Amino acid sequence: MHIFARSPNEMIIRSRLQKEIWEDEGVIVGRSLDMFISKLRKKLETVPDINIVVVRGKGYKLETRF
């Protein structure tokens, strides 16, 4: 989450997220990032001013309305 928190409203490319989250884990499964984002969205659904959106084919962006 700190990756998004440091760059609110900016797109973060998939490869950066994969590297920073799973770099020490070895094998990266293709859908691991998608599942991680899904779980993160579920935790944030109670905060109406924060949303993680997909930038199709590129990455994700944490949108804030603060």
PyMOL Python script that loads the backbone (N, CA, C, O; Angstrom):
from pymol import cmd

cmd.read_pdbstr("""\
ATOM      1  N   MET A   1       0.816  -1.195   0.000  1.00  0.00           N
ATOM      2  CA  MET A   1       0.000   0.000   0.000  1.00  0.00           C
ATOM      3  C   MET A   1       0.858   1.256   0.000  1.00  0.00           C
ATOM      4  O   MET A   1       0.461   2.278  -0.559  1.00  0.00           O
ATOM      5  N   HIS A   2       2.023   1.189   0.618  1.00  0.00           N
ATOM      6  CA  HIS A   2       2.866   2.381   0.685  1.00  0.00           C
ATOM      7  C   HIS A   2       3.291   2.862  -0.696  1.00  0.00           C
ATOM      8  O   HIS A   2       3.585   4.044  -0.876  1.00  0.00           O
ATOM      9  N   ILE A   3       3.327   1.966  -1.667  1.00  0.00           N
ATOM     10  CA  ILE A   3       3.673   2.357  -3.035  1.00  0.00           C
ATOM     11  C   ILE A   3       2.630   3.349  -3.554  1.00  0.00           C
ATOM     12  O   ILE A   3       2.973   4.381  -4.131  1.00  0.00           O
ATOM     13  N   PHE A   4       1.366   3.026  -3.342  1.00  0.00           N
ATOM     14  CA  PHE A   4       0.284   3.912  -3.765  1.00  0.00           C
ATOM     15  C   PHE A   4       0.252   5.189  -2.934  1.00  0.00           C
ATOM     16  O   PHE A   4       0.039   6.276  -3.470  1.00  0.00           O
ATOM     17  N   ALA A   5       0.462   5.059  -1.633  1.00  0.00           N
ATOM     18  CA  ALA A   5       0.386   6.216  -0.738  1.00  0.00           C
ATOM     19  C   ALA A   5       1.445   7.268  -1.084  1.00  0.00           C
ATOM     20  O   ALA A   5       1.211   8.464  -0.912  1.00  0.00           O
ATOM     21  N   ARG A   6       2.593   6.828  -1.566  1.00  0.00           N
ATOM     22  CA  ARG A   6       3.653   7.777  -1.933  1.00  0.00           C
ATOM     23  C   ARG A   6       3.361   8.490  -3.250  1.00  0.00           C
ATOM     24  O   ARG A   6       3.945   9.534  -3.544  1.00  0.00           O
ATOM     25  N   SER A   7       2.443   7.911  -4.050  1.00  0.00           N
ATOM     26  CA  SER A   7       2.156   8.484  -5.372  1.00  0.00           C
ATOM     27  C   SER A   7       0.657   8.557  -5.636  1.00  0.00           C
ATOM     28  O   SER A   7       0.187   7.968  -6.610  1.00  0.00           O
ATOM     29  N   PRO A   8      -0.109   9.258  -4.805  1.00  0.00           N
ATOM     30  CA  PRO A   8      -1.553   9.331  -5.041  1.00  0.00           C
ATOM     31  C   PRO A   8      -1.865  10.015  -6.371  1.00  0.00           C
ATOM     32  O   PRO A   8      -1.198  10.969  -6.773  1.00  0.00           O
ATOM     33  N   ASN A   9      -2.878   9.510  -7.028  1.00  0.00           N
ATOM     34  CA  ASN A   9      -3.360  10.034  -8.315  1.00  0.00           C
ATOM     35  C   ASN A   9      -2.334   9.926  -9.439  1.00  0.00           C
ATOM     36  O   ASN A   9      -2.447  10.620 -10.450  1.00  0.00           O
ATOM     37  N   GLU A  10      -1.338   9.063  -9.270  1.00  0.00           N
ATOM     38  CA  GLU A  10      -0.367   8.807 -10.329  1.00  0.00           C
ATOM     39  C   GLU A  10      -0.412   7.332 -10.700  1.00  0.00           C
ATOM     40  O   GLU A  10      -0.560   6.471  -9.833  1.00  0.00           O
ATOM     41  N   MET A  11      -0.284   7.044 -11.997  1.00  0.00           N
ATOM     42  CA  MET A  11      -0.285   5.672 -12.451  1.00  0.00           C
ATOM     43  C   MET A  11       1.031   4.992 -12.084  1.00  0.00           C
ATOM     44  O   MET A  11       2.111   5.558 -12.251  1.00  0.00           O
ATOM     45  N   ILE A  12       0.914   3.768 -11.582  1.00  0.00           N
ATOM     46  CA  ILE A  12       2.093   2.967 -11.255  1.00  0.00           C
ATOM     47  C   ILE A  12       2.052   1.740 -12.154  1.00  0.00           C
ATOM     48  O   ILE A  12       1.067   1.002 -12.161  1.00  0.00           O
ATOM     49  N   ILE A  13       3.114   1.525 -12.907  1.00  0.00           N
ATOM     50  CA  ILE A  13       3.111   0.427 -13.870  1.00  0.00           C
ATOM     51  C   ILE A  13       3.169  -0.926 -13.166  1.00  0.00           C
ATOM     52  O   ILE A  13       3.740  -1.067 -12.085  1.00  0.00           O
ATOM     53  N   ARG A  14       2.558  -1.911 -13.816  1.00  0.00           N
ATOM     54  CA  ARG A  14       2.457  -3.258 -13.259  1.00  0.00           C
ATOM     55  C   ARG A  14       3.815  -3.836 -12.875  1.00  0.00           C
ATOM     56  O   ARG A  14       3.960  -4.435 -11.809  1.00  0.00           O
ATOM     57  N   SER A  15       4.801  -3.657 -13.737  1.00  0.00           N
ATOM     58  CA  SER A  15       6.108  -4.263 -13.475  1.00  0.00           C
ATOM     59  C   SER A  15       6.747  -3.699 -12.205  1.00  0.00           C
ATOM     60  O   SER A  15       7.422  -4.425 -11.476  1.00  0.00           O
ATOM     61  N   ARG A  16       6.542  -2.430 -11.943  1.00  0.00           N
ATOM     62  CA  ARG A  16       7.074  -1.830 -10.708  1.00  0.00           C
ATOM     63  C   ARG A  16       6.395  -2.435  -9.485  1.00  0.00           C
ATOM     64  O   ARG A  16       7.052  -2.787  -8.506  1.00  0.00           O
ATOM     65  N   LEU A  17       5.064  -2.551  -9.556  1.00  0.00           N
ATOM     66  CA  LEU A  17       4.333  -3.155  -8.446  1.00  0.00           C
ATOM     67  C   LEU A  17       4.786  -4.589  -8.207  1.00  0.00           C
ATOM     68  O   LEU A  17       5.029  -4.987  -7.068  1.00  0.00           O
ATOM     69  N   GLN A  18       4.897  -5.359  -9.275  1.00  0.00           N
ATOM     70  CA  GLN A  18       5.326  -6.753  -9.143  1.00  0.00           C
ATOM     71  C   GLN A  18       6.717  -6.837  -8.534  1.00  0.00           C
ATOM     72  O   GLN A  18       6.964  -7.667  -7.659  1.00  0.00           O
ATOM     73  N   LYS A  19       7.613  -5.996  -8.985  1.00  0.00           N
ATOM     74  CA  LYS A  19       8.979  -6.015  -8.473  1.00  0.00           C
ATOM     75  C   LYS A  19       9.029  -5.640  -6.998  1.00  0.00           C
ATOM     76  O   LYS A  19       9.673  -6.330  -6.207  1.00  0.00           O
ATOM     77  N   GLU A  20       8.360  -4.559  -6.620  1.00  0.00           N
ATOM     78  CA  GLU A  20       8.424  -4.086  -5.242  1.00  0.00           C
ATOM     79  C   GLU A  20       7.671  -4.976  -4.264  1.00  0.00           C
ATOM     80  O   GLU A  20       8.052  -5.063  -3.097  1.00  0.00           O
ATOM     81  N   ILE A  21       6.614  -5.634  -4.714  1.00  0.00           N
ATOM     82  CA  ILE A  21       5.823  -6.466  -3.814  1.00  0.00           C
ATOM     83  C   ILE A  21       6.389  -7.881  -3.706  1.00  0.00           C
ATOM     84  O   ILE A  21       6.466  -8.437  -2.610  1.00  0.00           O
ATOM     85  N   TRP A  22       6.788  -8.470  -4.847  1.00  0.00           N
ATOM     86  CA  TRP A  22       7.193  -9.871  -4.846  1.00  0.00           C
ATOM     87  C   TRP A  22       8.667 -10.108  -5.167  1.00  0.00           C
ATOM     88  O   TRP A  22       9.046 -11.249  -5.432  1.00  0.00           O
ATOM     89  N   GLU A  23       9.489  -9.107  -5.154  1.00  0.00           N
ATOM     90  CA  GLU A  23      10.890  -9.250  -5.548  1.00  0.00           C
ATOM     91  C   GLU A  23      11.595 -10.362  -4.771  1.00  0.00           C
ATOM     92  O   GLU A  23      12.366 -11.125  -5.352  1.00  0.00           O
ATOM     93  N   ASP A  24      11.345 -10.460  -3.490  1.00  0.00           N
ATOM     94  CA  ASP A  24      12.022 -11.459  -2.669  1.00  0.00           C
ATOM     95  C   ASP A  24      11.340 -12.825  -2.684  1.00  0.00           C
ATOM     96  O   ASP A  24      11.877 -13.789  -2.138  1.00  0.00           O
ATOM     97  N   GLU A  25      10.179 -12.917  -3.294  1.00  0.00           N
ATOM     98  CA  GLU A  25       9.418 -14.167  -3.294  1.00  0.00           C
ATOM     99  C   GLU A  25       9.865 -15.150  -4.377  1.00  0.00           C
ATOM    100  O   GLU A  25       9.566 -16.341  -4.289  1.00  0.00           O
ATOM    101  N   GLY A  26      10.568 -14.670  -5.383  1.00  0.00           N
ATOM    102  CA  GLY A  26      11.016 -15.565  -6.447  1.00  0.00           C
ATOM    103  C   GLY A  26      10.044 -15.578  -7.606  1.00  0.00           C
ATOM    104  O   GLY A  26      10.133 -14.739  -8.503  1.00  0.00           O
ATOM    105  N   VAL A  27       9.114 -16.525  -7.596  1.00  0.00           N
ATOM    106  CA  VAL A  27       8.192 -16.721  -8.706  1.00  0.00           C
ATOM    107  C   VAL A  27       7.000 -15.776  -8.596  1.00  0.00           C
ATOM    108  O   VAL A  27       6.377 -15.665  -7.540  1.00  0.00           O
ATOM    109  N   ILE A  28       6.698 -15.108  -9.682  1.00  0.00           N
ATOM    110  CA  ILE A  28       5.525 -14.236  -9.740  1.00  0.00           C
ATOM    111  C   ILE A  28       4.492 -14.909 -10.634  1.00  0.00           C
ATOM    112  O   ILE A  28       4.747 -15.146 -11.814  1.00  0.00           O
ATOM    113  N   VAL A  29       3.355 -15.209 -10.085  1.00  0.00           N
ATOM    114  CA  VAL A  29       2.260 -15.781 -10.861  1.00  0.00           C
ATOM    115  C   VAL A  29       1.527 -14.632 -11.530  1.00  0.00           C
ATOM    116  O   VAL A  29       1.327 -13.585 -10.913  1.00  0.00           O
ATOM    117  N   GLY A  30       1.124 -14.807 -12.780  1.00  0.00           N
ATOM    118  CA  GLY A  30       0.521 -13.737 -13.562  1.00  0.00           C
ATOM    119  C   GLY A  30      -0.639 -13.016 -12.899  1.00  0.00           C
ATOM    120  O   GLY A  30      -0.775 -11.802 -13.048  1.00  0.00           O
ATOM    121  N   ARG A  31      -1.466 -13.730 -12.179  1.00  0.00           N
ATOM    122  CA  ARG A  31      -2.650 -13.120 -11.566  1.00  0.00           C
ATOM    123  C   ARG A  31      -2.417 -12.681 -10.123  1.00  0.00           C
ATOM    124  O   ARG A  31      -3.340 -12.175  -9.486  1.00  0.00           O
ATOM    125  N   SER A  32      -1.215 -12.859  -9.597  1.00  0.00           N
ATOM    126  CA  SER A  32      -0.934 -12.486  -8.204  1.00  0.00           C
ATOM    127  C   SER A  32      -1.201 -11.011  -7.948  1.00  0.00           C
ATOM    128  O   SER A  32      -1.801 -10.653  -6.934  1.00  0.00           O
ATOM    129  N   LEU A  33      -0.767 -10.168  -8.846  1.00  0.00           N
ATOM    130  CA  LEU A  33      -0.971  -8.730  -8.676  1.00  0.00           C
ATOM    131  C   LEU A  33      -2.454  -8.393  -8.705  1.00  0.00           C
ATOM    132  O   LEU A  33      -2.922  -7.580  -7.907  1.00  0.00           O
ATOM    133  N   ASP A  34      -3.190  -9.006  -9.611  1.00  0.00           N
ATOM    134  CA  ASP A  34      -4.628  -8.746  -9.697  1.00  0.00           C
ATOM    135  C   ASP A  34      -5.341  -9.155  -8.411  1.00  0.00           C
ATOM    136  O   ASP A  34      -6.243  -8.455  -7.950  1.00  0.00           O
ATOM    137  N   MET A  35      -4.943 -10.280  -7.835  1.00  0.00           N
ATOM    138  CA  MET A  35      -5.551 -10.735  -6.587  1.00  0.00           C
ATOM    139  C   MET A  35      -5.175  -9.798  -5.432  1.00  0.00           C
ATOM    140  O   MET A  35      -6.006  -9.510  -4.571  1.00  0.00           O
ATOM    141  N   PHE A  36      -3.944  -9.330  -5.415  1.00  0.00           N
ATOM    142  CA  PHE A  36      -3.489  -8.385  -4.400  1.00  0.00           C
ATOM    143  C   PHE A  36      -4.312  -7.098  -4.471  1.00  0.00           C
ATOM    144  O   PHE A  36      -4.767  -6.592  -3.446  1.00  0.00           O
ATOM    145  N   ILE A  37      -4.502  -6.569  -5.685  1.00  0.00           N
ATOM    146  CA  ILE A  37      -5.281  -5.343  -5.872  1.00  0.00           C
ATOM    147  C   ILE A  37      -6.729  -5.561  -5.443  1.00  0.00           C
ATOM    148  O   ILE A  37      -7.333  -4.690  -4.818  1.00  0.00           O
ATOM    149  N   SER A  38      -7.276  -6.709  -5.775  1.00  0.00           N
ATOM    150  CA  SER A  38      -8.647  -7.026  -5.390  1.00  0.00           C
ATOM    151  C   SER A  38      -8.813  -7.015  -3.868  1.00  0.00           C
ATOM    152  O   SER A  38      -9.782  -6.459  -3.352  1.00  0.00           O
ATOM    153  N   LYS A  39      -7.877  -7.623  -3.160  1.00  0.00           N
ATOM    154  CA  LYS A  39      -7.938  -7.648  -1.695  1.00  0.00           C
ATOM    155  C   LYS A  39      -7.749  -6.246  -1.115  1.00  0.00           C
ATOM    156  O   LYS A  39      -8.400  -5.881  -0.136  1.00  0.00           O
ATOM    157  N   LEU A  40      -6.871  -5.480  -1.711  1.00  0.00           N
ATOM    158  CA  LEU A  40      -6.644  -4.113  -1.259  1.00  0.00           C
ATOM    159  C   LEU A  40      -7.892  -3.252  -1.465  1.00  0.00           C
ATOM    160  O   LEU A  40      -8.251  -2.453  -0.600  1.00  0.00           O
ATOM    161  N   ARG A  41      -8.542  -3.419  -2.606  1.00  0.00           N
ATOM    162  CA  ARG A  41      -9.791  -2.687  -2.863  1.00  0.00           C
ATOM    163  C   ARG A  41     -10.848  -3.031  -1.823  1.00  0.00           C
ATOM    164  O   ARG A  41     -11.565  -2.155  -1.339  1.00  0.00           O
ATOM    165  N   LYS A  42     -10.937  -4.310  -1.487  1.00  0.00           N
ATOM    166  CA  LYS A  42     -11.936  -4.745  -0.507  1.00  0.00           C
ATOM    167  C   LYS A  42     -11.683  -4.081   0.849  1.00  0.00           C
ATOM    168  O   LYS A  42     -12.628  -3.682   1.530  1.00  0.00           O
ATOM    169  N   LYS A  43     -10.417  -3.963   1.241  1.00  0.00           N
ATOM    170  CA  LYS A  43     -10.089  -3.319   2.513  1.00  0.00           C
ATOM    171  C   LYS A  43     -10.396  -1.829   2.480  1.00  0.00           C
ATOM    172  O   LYS A  43     -10.730  -1.240   3.509  1.00  0.00           O
ATOM    173  N   LEU A  44     -10.287  -1.220   1.315  1.00  0.00           N
ATOM    174  CA  LEU A  44     -10.493   0.224   1.190  1.00  0.00           C
ATOM    175  C   LEU A  44     -11.933   0.616   0.848  1.00  0.00           C
ATOM    176  O   LEU A  44     -12.237   1.805   0.764  1.00  0.00           O
ATOM    177  N   GLU A  45     -12.821  -0.359   0.650  1.00  0.00           N
ATOM    178  CA  GLU A  45     -14.172  -0.029   0.201  1.00  0.00           C
ATOM    179  C   GLU A  45     -14.961   0.794   1.210  1.00  0.00           C
ATOM    180  O   GLU A  45     -15.958   1.415   0.843  1.00  0.00           O
ATOM    181  N   THR A  46     -14.544   0.815   2.457  1.00  0.00           N
ATOM    182  CA  THR A  46     -15.252   1.614   3.463  1.00  0.00           C
ATOM    183  C   THR A  46     -14.819   3.082   3.443  1.00  0.00           C
ATOM    184  O   THR A  46     -15.411   3.914   4.131  1.00  0.00           O
ATOM    185  N   VAL A  47     -13.799   3.394   2.664  1.00  0.00           N
ATOM    186  CA  VAL A  47     -13.302   4.770   2.555  1.00  0.00           C
ATOM    187  C   VAL A  47     -13.753   5.323   1.200  1.00  0.00           C
ATOM    188  O   VAL A  47     -13.124   5.028   0.183  1.00  0.00           O
ATOM    189  N   PRO A  48     -14.821   6.113   1.163  1.00  0.00           N
ATOM    190  CA  PRO A  48     -15.394   6.542  -0.117  1.00  0.00           C
ATOM    191  C   PRO A  48     -14.508   7.466  -0.953  1.00  0.00           C
ATOM    192  O   PRO A  48     -14.710   7.585  -2.161  1.00  0.00           O
ATOM    193  N   ASP A  49     -13.537   8.114  -0.330  1.00  0.00           N
ATOM    194  CA  ASP A  49     -12.694   9.063  -1.064  1.00  0.00           C
ATOM    195  C   ASP A  49     -11.429   8.440  -1.645  1.00  0.00           C
ATOM    196  O   ASP A  49     -10.582   9.145  -2.193  1.00  0.00           O
ATOM    197  N   ILE A  50     -11.302   7.125  -1.527  1.00  0.00           N
ATOM    198  CA  ILE A  50     -10.126   6.435  -2.065  1.00  0.00           C
ATOM    199  C   ILE A  50     -10.593   5.297  -2.960  1.00  0.00           C
ATOM    200  O   ILE A  50     -11.493   4.536  -2.604  1.00  0.00           O
ATOM    201  N   ASN A  51      -9.963   5.193  -4.130  1.00  0.00           N
ATOM    202  CA  ASN A  51     -10.318   4.142  -5.078  1.00  0.00           C
ATOM    203  C   ASN A  51      -9.073   3.745  -5.868  1.00  0.00           C
ATOM    204  O   ASN A  51      -8.294   4.606  -6.277  1.00  0.00           O
ATOM    205  N   ILE A  52      -8.889   2.456  -6.078  1.00  0.00           N
ATOM    206  CA  ILE A  52      -7.799   1.981  -6.922  1.00  0.00           C
ATOM    207  C   ILE A  52      -8.399   1.626  -8.272  1.00  0.00           C
ATOM    208  O   ILE A  52      -9.279   0.770  -8.365  1.00  0.00           O
ATOM    209  N   VAL A  53      -7.921   2.285  -9.312  1.00  0.00           N
ATOM    210  CA  VAL A  53      -8.449   2.058 -10.650  1.00  0.00           C
ATOM    211  C   VAL A  53      -7.375   1.444 -11.542  1.00  0.00           C
ATOM    212  O   VAL A  53      -6.177   1.655 -11.348  1.00  0.00           O
ATOM    213  N   VAL A  54      -7.836   0.688 -12.514  1.00  0.00           N
ATOM    214  CA  VAL A  54      -6.923   0.072 -13.467  1.00  0.00           C
ATOM    215  C   VAL A  54      -6.688   1.036 -14.629  1.00  0.00           C
ATOM    216  O   VAL A  54      -7.620   1.672 -15.120  1.00  0.00           O
ATOM    217  N   VAL A  55      -5.459   1.132 -15.050  1.00  0.00           N
ATOM    218  CA  VAL A  55      -5.112   1.850 -16.270  1.00  0.00           C
ATOM    219  C   VAL A  55      -4.815   0.735 -17.262  1.00  0.00           C
ATOM    220  O   VAL A  55      -3.720   0.173 -17.284  1.00  0.00           O
ATOM    221  N   ARG A  56      -5.792   0.435 -18.065  1.00  0.00           N
ATOM    222  CA  ARG A  56      -5.775  -0.761 -18.913  1.00  0.00           C
ATOM    223  C   ARG A  56      -4.464  -0.933 -19.682  1.00  0.00           C
ATOM    224  O   ARG A  56      -4.011  -0.044 -20.402  1.00  0.00           O
ATOM    225  N   GLY A  57      -3.878  -2.119 -19.495  1.00  0.00           N
ATOM    226  CA  GLY A  57      -2.658  -2.476 -20.200  1.00  0.00           C
ATOM    227  C   GLY A  57      -1.392  -1.827 -19.654  1.00  0.00           C
ATOM    228  O   GLY A  57      -0.304  -2.041 -20.188  1.00  0.00           O
ATOM    229  N   LYS A  58      -1.530  -1.030 -18.586  1.00  0.00           N
ATOM    230  CA  LYS A  58      -0.353  -0.320 -18.077  1.00  0.00           C
ATOM    231  C   LYS A  58      -0.117  -0.536 -16.588  1.00  0.00           C
ATOM    232  O   LYS A  58       0.980  -0.923 -16.188  1.00  0.00           O
ATOM    233  N   GLY A  59      -1.132  -0.290 -15.764  1.00  0.00           N
ATOM    234  CA  GLY A  59      -0.924  -0.409 -14.327  1.00  0.00           C
ATOM    235  C   GLY A  59      -2.144  -0.014 -13.536  1.00  0.00           C
ATOM    236  O   GLY A  59      -3.276  -0.248 -13.961  1.00  0.00           O
ATOM    237  N   TYR A  60      -1.914   0.585 -12.381  1.00  0.00           N
ATOM    238  CA  TYR A  60      -2.981   0.963 -11.464  1.00  0.00           C
ATOM    239  C   TYR A  60      -2.723   2.368 -10.927  1.00  0.00           C
ATOM    240  O   TYR A  60      -1.602   2.875 -10.950  1.00  0.00           O
ATOM    241  N   LYS A  61      -3.800   2.972 -10.444  1.00  0.00           N
ATOM    242  CA  LYS A  61      -3.692   4.313  -9.883  1.00  0.00           C
ATOM    243  C   LYS A  61      -4.585   4.404  -8.648  1.00  0.00           C
ATOM    244  O   LYS A  61      -5.734   3.963  -8.664  1.00  0.00           O
ATOM    245  N   LEU A  62      -4.038   4.984  -7.577  1.00  0.00           N
ATOM    246  CA  LEU A  62      -4.808   5.255  -6.370  1.00  0.00           C
ATOM    247  C   LEU A  62      -5.397   6.638  -6.527  1.00  0.00           C
ATOM    248  O   LEU A  62      -4.677   7.635  -6.483  1.00  0.00           O
ATOM    249  N   GLU A  63      -6.711   6.704  -6.712  1.00  0.00           N
ATOM    250  CA  GLU A  63      -7.376   7.997  -6.859  1.00  0.00           C
ATOM    251  C   GLU A  63      -7.884   8.434  -5.491  1.00  0.00           C
ATOM    252  O   GLU A  63      -8.548   7.680  -4.780  1.00  0.00           O
ATOM    253  N   THR A  64      -7.557   9.660  -5.150  1.00  0.00           N
ATOM    254  CA  THR A  64      -8.033  10.233  -3.880  1.00  0.00           C
ATOM    255  C   THR A  64      -8.772  11.529  -4.164  1.00  0.00           C
ATOM    256  O   THR A  64      -8.481  12.233  -5.131  1.00  0.00           O
ATOM    257  N   ARG A  65      -9.727  11.826  -3.309  1.00  0.00           N
ATOM    258  CA  ARG A  65     -10.507  13.058  -3.456  1.00  0.00           C
ATOM    259  C   ARG A  65     -10.293  13.964  -2.254  1.00  0.00           C
ATOM    260  O   ARG A  65     -11.209  14.686  -1.858  1.00  0.00           O
ATOM    261  N   PHE A  66      -9.117  13.942  -1.672  1.00  0.00           N
ATOM    262  CA  PHE A  66      -8.813  14.773  -0.506  1.00  0.00           C
ATOM    263  C   PHE A  66      -8.286  16.102  -0.927  1.00  0.00           C
ATOM    264  O   PHE A  66      -7.974  16.939  -0.080  1.00  0.00           O
TER     265      PHE A  66
END
""", "prot")
cmd.dss("prot")
cmd.show_as("cartoon", "prot")
cmd.util.cbc("prot")
cmd.orient("prot")
